[in-house]
């Protein structure tokens, strides 16, 4: 299992858990749908990578970039570490690992 694959799985699980927690704590349906949707897309892209489909990496890059942009806007608006800061701090290395794997292939 390569680092890009593991990063996509970990960030996908984190997005799903974050979406569920956002719904539980703030009754935010947007957090639930966005977190679960993006998380599922990341897990599906990891599955594609695992099956040897290199375009799974491209999907993982796209979803991670969208999440990073969304959390960057949220952090700039609220200046709160949770959840935006945490997702930014964990999303940047995730993106780096996925892009590194994309370049290696």
MDTraj code that builds the backbone (N, CA, C; nanometers):
import mdtraj as md
import numpy as np

residues = "UNK UNK UNK UNK UNK UNK UNK UNK UNK UNK UNK UNK UNK UNK UNK UNK UNK UNK UNK UNK UNK UNK UNK UNK UNK UNK UNK UNK UNK UNK UNK UNK UNK UNK UNK UNK UNK UNK UNK UNK UNK UNK UNK UNK UNK UNK UNK UNK UNK UNK UNK UNK UNK UNK UNK UNK UNK UNK UNK UNK UNK UNK UNK UNK UNK UNK UNK UNK UNK UNK UNK UNK UNK UNK UNK UNK UNK UNK UNK UNK UNK UNK UNK UNK UNK UNK UNK UNK UNK UNK UNK UNK UNK UNK UNK UNK UNK UNK UNK UNK UNK UNK UNK UNK UNK".split()
xyz = np.array([
    [0.0854, -0.1167, 0.0000],
    [0.0000, 0.0000, 0.0000],
    [0.0906, 0.1238, 0.0000],
    [0.0690, 0.2140, -0.0945],
    [0.1537, 0.3320, -0.1057],
    [0.1047, 0.4456, -0.0160],
    [0.1911, 0.5438, 0.0116],
    [0.1537, 0.6542, 0.1011],
    [0.0354, 0.7375, 0.0511],
    [0.0245, 0.7567, -0.0797],
    [-0.0886, 0.8315, -0.1348],
    [-0.2206, 0.7617, -0.1085],
    [-0.2208, 0.6315, -0.1204],
    [-0.3399, 0.5507, -0.0932],
    [-0.3784, 0.5594, 0.0545],
    [-0.2795, 0.5461, 0.1413],
    [-0.3077, 0.5537, 0.2847],
    [-0.3562, 0.6934, 0.3240],
    [-0.2990, 0.7972, 0.2636],
    [-0.3402, 0.9349, 0.2937],
    [-0.4845, 0.9590, 0.2501],
    [-0.5220, 0.9089, 0.1332],
    [-0.6592, 0.9258, 0.0843],
    [-0.7581, 0.8549, 0.1769],
    [-0.7222, 0.7362, 0.2238],
    [-0.8095, 0.6628, 0.3150],
    [-0.8243, 0.7375, 0.4471],
    [-0.7125, 0.7809, 0.5039],
    [-0.7163, 0.8497, 0.6330],
    [-0.7934, 0.9813, 0.6244],
    [-0.7699, 1.0594, 0.5194],
    [-0.8387, 1.1881, 0.5055],
    [-0.9874, 1.1665, 0.4755],
    [-1.0183, 1.0607, 0.4016],
    [-1.1581, 1.0275, 0.3751],
    [-1.2329, 0.9905, 0.5021],
    [-1.1695, 0.9087, 0.5851],
    [-1.2322, 0.8710, 0.7130],
    [-1.2483, 0.9935, 0.8017],
    [-1.1458, 1.0787, 0.8046],
    [-1.1523, 1.2008, 0.8842],
    [-1.2658, 1.2918, 0.8363],
    [-1.2845, 1.3029, 0.7063],
    [-1.3928, 1.3857, 0.6517],
    [-1.5296, 1.3303, 0.6906],
    [-1.5462, 1.1996, 0.6848],
    [-1.6733, 1.1379, 0.7225],
    [-1.7016, 1.1597, 0.8710],
    [-1.6029, 1.1324, 0.9556],
    [-1.6200, 1.1501, 1.0999],
    [-1.6492, 1.2969, 1.1317],
    [-1.5772, 1.3880, 1.0664],
    [-1.6005, 1.5304, 1.0884],
    [-1.7401, 1.5735, 1.0462],
    [-1.7877, 1.5204, 0.9353],
    [-1.9231, 1.5526, 0.8910],
    [-2.0287, 1.5037, 0.9893],
    [-2.0090, 1.3851, 1.0405],
    [-2.1031, 1.3301, 1.1376],
    [-2.0993, 1.4109, 1.2673],
    [-1.9790, 1.4448, 1.3144],
    [-1.9672, 1.5248, 1.4362],
    [-2.0266, 1.6642, 1.4175],
    [-2.0077, 1.7224, 1.2998],
    [-2.0676, 1.8530, 1.2712],
    [-2.2193, 1.8475, 1.2761],
    [-2.2740, 1.7380, 1.2299],
    [-2.4196, 1.7222, 1.2355],
    [-2.4667, 1.7019, 1.3797],
    [-2.3945, 1.6190, 1.4547],
    [-2.4341, 1.5919, 1.5933],
    [-2.4252, 1.7180, 1.6789],
    [-2.3169, 1.7924, 1.6650],
    [-2.2950, 1.9084, 1.7511],
    [-2.3752, 2.0307, 1.7103],
    [-2.3855, 2.0562, 1.5805],
    [-2.4482, 2.1810, 1.5354],
    [-2.5734, 2.1587, 1.4509],
    [-2.6149, 2.0333, 1.4370],
    [-2.7300, 2.0007, 1.3521],
    [-2.7109, 2.0521, 1.2092],
    [-2.5858, 2.0504, 1.1637],
    [-2.5519, 2.1014, 1.0309],
    [-2.5643, 1.9893, 0.9279],
    [-2.6720, 1.9959, 0.8509],
    [-2.6901, 1.8955, 0.7458],
    [-2.5858, 1.9117, 0.6356],
    [-2.5421, 2.0352, 0.6129],
    [-2.4388, 2.0593, 0.5114],
    [-2.3096, 1.9883, 0.5512],
    [-2.2724, 1.9958, 0.6798],
    [-2.1525, 1.9251, 0.7270],
    [-2.1664, 1.7756, 0.7047],
    [-2.2825, 1.7230, 0.7348],
    [-2.3058, 1.5801, 0.7177],
    [-2.2936, 1.5389, 0.5715],
    [-2.3627, 1.6092, 0.4826],
    [-2.3603, 1.5724, 0.3413],
    [-2.2243, 1.5967, 0.2778],
    [-2.1635, 1.7114, 0.3069],
    [-2.0332, 1.7434, 0.2469],
    [-1.9249, 1.6505, 0.3013],
    [-1.9235, 1.6309, 0.4326],
    [-1.8215, 1.5447, 0.4919],
    [-1.8330, 1.4009, 0.4446],
    [-1.9543, 1.3483, 0.4490],
    [-1.9741, 1.2097, 0.4046],
    [-1.9528, 1.1955, 0.2545],
    [-2.0003, 1.2917, 0.1788],
    [-1.9827, 1.2858, 0.0334],
    [-1.8367, 1.2889, -0.0071],
    [-1.7623, 1.3852, 0.0466],
    [-1.6203, 1.3949, 0.0136],
    [-1.5428, 1.2754, 0.0678],
    [-1.5781, 1.2324, 0.1881],
    [-1.5110, 1.1161, 0.2448],
    [-1.5321, 0.9904, 0.1625],
    [-1.6550, 0.9707, 0.1187],
    [-1.6848, 0.8536, 0.0350],
    [-1.6107, 0.8622, -0.0979],
    [-1.6051, 0.9819, -0.1563],
    [-1.5294, 0.9984, -0.2811],
    [-1.3816, 0.9664, -0.2609],
    [-1.3253, 1.0098, -0.1488],
    [-1.1844, 0.9782, -0.1213],
    [-1.1639, 0.8292, -0.1005],
    [-1.2555, 0.7640, -0.0303],
    [-1.2429, 0.6195, -0.0107],
    [-1.2596, 0.5443, -0.1430],
    [-1.3500, 0.5919, -0.2274],
    [-1.3673, 0.5293, -0.3586],
    [-1.2426, 0.5497, -0.4448],
    [-1.1821, 0.6684, -0.4369],
    [-1.0605, 0.6927, -0.5146],
    [-0.9472, 0.6029, -0.4638],
    [-0.9426, 0.5794, -0.3326],
    [-0.8417, 0.4883, -0.2782],
    [-0.8647, 0.3460, -0.3277],
    [-0.9894, 0.3056, -0.3347],
    [-1.0213, 0.1732, -0.3872],
    [-0.9775, 0.1608, -0.5334],
    [-1.0013, 0.2663, -0.6111],
    [-0.9573, 0.2655, -0.7507],
    [-0.8059, 0.2564, -0.7606],
    [-0.7357, 0.3305, -0.6752],
    [-0.5899, 0.3237, -0.6737],
    [-0.5436, 0.1831, -0.6389],
    [-0.6077, 0.1238, -0.5396],
    [-0.5724, -0.0111, -0.4960],
    [-0.5905, -0.1122, -0.6093],
    [-0.6897, -0.0884, -0.6947],
    [-0.7155, -0.1769, -0.8079],
    [-0.6269, -0.1452, -0.9273],
    [-0.5380, -0.0490, -0.9129],
    [-0.4445, -0.0164, -1.0203],
    [-0.4938, 0.0900, -1.1170],
    [-0.6055, 0.1535, -1.0861],
    [-0.6590, 0.2590, -1.1718],
    [-0.5945, 0.3926, -1.1317],
    [-0.5024, 0.4400, -1.2130],
    [-0.4273, 0.5602, -1.1755],
    [-0.5149, 0.6850, -1.1707],
    [-0.6283, 0.6864, -1.2373],
    [-0.7139, 0.8054, -1.2353],
    [-0.7816, 0.8223, -1.0994],
    [-0.7737, 0.7212, -1.0140],
    [-0.8209, 0.7357, -0.8769],
    [-0.7408, 0.8422, -0.8025],
    [-0.6123, 0.8526, -0.8361],
    [-0.5280, 0.9566, -0.7771],
    [-0.5767, 1.0954, -0.8174],
    [-0.6183, 1.1105, -0.9409],
    [-0.6677, 1.2396, -0.9893],
    [-0.7946, 1.2799, -0.9145],
    [-0.8824, 1.1847, -0.8922],
    [-1.0040, 1.2130, -0.8156],
    [-0.9668, 1.2542, -0.6730],
    [-0.8724, 1.1832, -0.6113],
    [-0.8299, 1.2149, -0.4752],
    [-0.7707, 1.3550, -0.4671],
    [-0.6923, 1.3932, -0.5663],
    [-0.6356, 1.5286, -0.5692],
    [-0.7476, 1.6318, -0.5777],
    [-0.8424, 1.6099, -0.6675],
    [-0.9525, 1.7050, -0.6852],
    [-1.0358, 1.7225, -0.5592],
    [-1.0721, 1.6119, -0.4960],
    [-1.1541, 1.6183, -0.3747],
    [-1.0763, 1.6855, -0.2618],
    [-0.9488, 1.6525, -0.2487],
    [-0.8669, 1.7122, -0.1432],
    [-0.8511, 1.8620, -0.1647],
    [-0.8317, 1.9053, -0.2880],
    [-0.8198, 2.0487, -0.3175],
    [-0.9506, 2.1204, -0.2837],
    [-1.0623, 2.0618, -0.3197],
    [-1.1927, 2.1226, -0.2879],
    [-1.2094, 2.1356, -0.1365],
    [-1.1745, 2.0306, -0.0629],
    [-1.1846, 2.0371, 0.0830],
    [-1.0910, 2.1434, 0.1405],
    [-0.9687, 2.1496, 0.0891],
    [-0.8743, 2.2503, 0.1385],
    [-0.9251, 2.3919, 0.1123],
    [-0.9801, 2.4156, -0.0049],
    [-1.0339, 2.5487, -0.0351],
    [-1.1525, 2.5824, 0.0548],
    [-1.2394, 2.4868, 0.0758],
    [-1.3559, 2.5109, 0.1611],
    [-1.3132, 2.5405, 0.3047],
    [-1.2180, 2.4632, 0.3553],
    [-1.1742, 2.4863, 0.4923],
    [-1.0879, 2.6112, 0.5052],
    [-1.0168, 2.6486, 0.4001],
    [-0.9418, 2.7742, 0.4029],
    [-1.0387, 2.8925, 0.4137],
    [-1.1453, 2.8897, 0.3341],
    [-1.2451, 2.9971, 0.3411],
    [-1.3112, 3.0006, 0.4789],
    [-1.3397, 2.8834, 0.5327],
    [-1.4032, 2.8786, 0.6647],
    [-1.3099, 2.9306, 0.7729],
    [-1.1813, 2.8928, 0.7648],
    [-1.0873, 2.9401, 0.8647],
    [-1.0679, 3.0913, 0.8556],
    [-1.0599, 3.1441, 0.7337],
    [-1.0454, 3.2885, 0.7163],
    [-1.1668, 3.3631, 0.7715],
    [-1.2829, 3.3020, 0.7621],
    [-1.4053, 3.3655, 0.8105],
    [-1.4176, 3.3578, 0.9627],
    [-1.3881, 3.2419, 1.0210],
    [-1.4131, 3.2214, 1.1641],
    [-1.2887, 3.2315, 1.2511],
    [-1.1708, 3.2026, 1.1953],
    [-1.0444, 3.1972, 1.2706],
    [-1.0481, 3.0937, 1.3827],
    [-1.1322, 2.9934, 1.3684],
    [-1.1411, 2.8861, 1.4674],
    [-1.0610, 2.7655, 1.4181],
    [-0.9866, 2.7052, 1.5105],
    [-0.9046, 2.5902, 1.4731],
    [-0.9897, 2.4689, 1.4374],
    [-1.0968, 2.4471, 1.5116],
    [-1.1818, 2.3305, 1.4854],
    [-1.3042, 2.3708, 1.4066],
    [-1.3336, 2.3076, 1.2995],
    [-1.2620, 2.1990, 1.2338],
    [-1.1685, 2.2470, 1.1226],
    [-1.1805, 2.3746, 1.0860],
    [-1.1101, 2.4234, 0.9667],
    [-0.9587, 2.4119, 0.9790],
    [-0.9028, 2.4558, 1.0895],
    [-0.7575, 2.4519, 1.1055],
    [-0.7034, 2.3103, 1.1032],
    [-0.7712, 2.2215, 1.1721],
    [-0.7282, 2.0820, 1.1757],
    [-0.7319, 2.0203, 1.0358],
    [-0.8395, 2.0424, 0.9635],
    [-0.8513, 1.9853, 0.8289],
    [-0.7491, 2.0457, 0.7333],
    [-0.7125, 2.1717, 0.7531],
    [-0.6079, 2.2329, 0.6710],
    [-0.4719, 2.1716, 0.7030],
    [-0.4419, 2.1597, 0.8320],
    [-0.3126, 2.1048, 0.8734],
    [-0.2954, 1.9606, 0.8257],
    [-0.4022, 1.8833, 0.8293],
    [-0.3940, 1.7442, 0.7853],
    [-0.4123, 1.7290, 0.6345],
    [-0.4813, 1.8246, 0.5725],
    [-0.5074, 1.8158, 0.4295],
    [-0.3869, 1.8477, 0.3423],
    [-0.3030, 1.9387, 0.3863],
    [-0.1864, 1.9755, 0.3055],
    [-0.0884, 1.8595, 0.2877],
    [-0.0498, 1.7890, 0.3944],
    [0.0369, 1.6735, 0.3710],
    [-0.0333, 1.5620, 0.2926],
    [-0.1629, 1.5498, 0.3132],
    [-0.2383, 1.4508, 0.2365],
    [-0.2270, 1.4815, 0.0875],
    [-0.2496, 1.6071, 0.0525],
    [-0.2383, 1.6482, -0.0879],
    [-0.0975, 1.6231, -0.1401],
    [0.0023, 1.6551, -0.0593],
    [0.1405, 1.6316, -0.1003],
    [0.1694, 1.4853, -0.1278],
    [0.1223, 1.3975, -0.0405],
    [0.1457, 1.2536, -0.0598],
    [0.0746, 1.2017, -0.1836],
    [-0.0472, 1.2488, -0.2056],
    [-0.1225, 1.2018, -0.3230],
    [-0.0587, 1.2521, -0.4503],
    [-0.0185, 1.3792, -0.4533],
    [0.0468, 1.4344, -0.5729],
    [0.1798, 1.3650, -0.5962],
    [0.2540, 1.3378, -0.4897],
    [0.3815, 1.2661, -0.5040],
    [0.3599, 1.1295, -0.5689],
    [0.2563, 1.0603, -0.5261],
    [0.2265, 0.9298, -0.5845],
    [0.1843, 0.9433, -0.7303],
    [0.1140, 1.0503, -0.7613],
    [0.0703, 1.0761, -0.8987],
    [0.1903, 1.1014, -0.9885],
    [0.2887, 1.1757, -0.9386],
    [0.4081, 1.2070, -1.0168],
    [0.4939, 1.0825, -1.0371],
    [0.5006, 0.9977, -0.9345],
    [0.5812, 0.8757, -0.9441],
    [0.5265, 0.7841, -1.0532],
    [0.3952, 0.7751, -1.0659],
    [0.3354, 0.6866, -1.1660],
    [0.3602, 0.7462, -1.2992],
])
top = md.Topology()
chain = top.add_chain()
for i, resn in enumerate(residues, 1):
    res = top.add_residue(resn, chain, resSeq=i)
    for name in ("N", "CA", "C"):
        top.add_atom(name, md.element.get_by_symbol(name[0]), res)
traj = md.Trajectory(xyz[None], top)
